Amino acid sequence: MKTYLVISVLALFAFTALNAQDNKELDLQKLSAEAVLKEDPKTSKQIQGVPPQKTWASFKKGNRALVHFIQSKLVYPTEARRYGVEGAVTVQFTVMPNGALRNVEIVESLGHGCDELVRSMVKEMPAWNPATEAGRAIPSKVRIPVHFSLK
């Protein structure tokens, strides 16, 4: 029986952007749905304002291109195949204001060569579009789960 590799990447829904400055998750839907209260300097009363525009870091050619990039780079590790290892490796990295990727780390490990493969794949990625806040590029953290499955 032939062993097939199925690598599914939940890139469309699984990105978790973290603000690198205070290390808290950005809840973009909640932020855009709520008005921000700020103080009027003349009257010292709180007024409703528009929240600052925030965007997530993104792969330059979009999520489909990210999935294609990942699928083209990953080959099921021999050791993982030999032992029938299946599961997910979650990788986290920081997208810098210039789009460069830094601080690549495995936050959920699978072992048997899968972690190393995912880490090296991320290091080969081209620059990303950085996250922005109020029109200014900011560092942000991104998490991507990469699923390994033998069928």
Summary of the structure (lengths in Angstrom):
residues: 151
radius of gyration: 19.2
end to end distance: 9.9
largest distance: 76.3
contacts: 407
relative contact order: 0.28
helix: 24%
strand: 37%
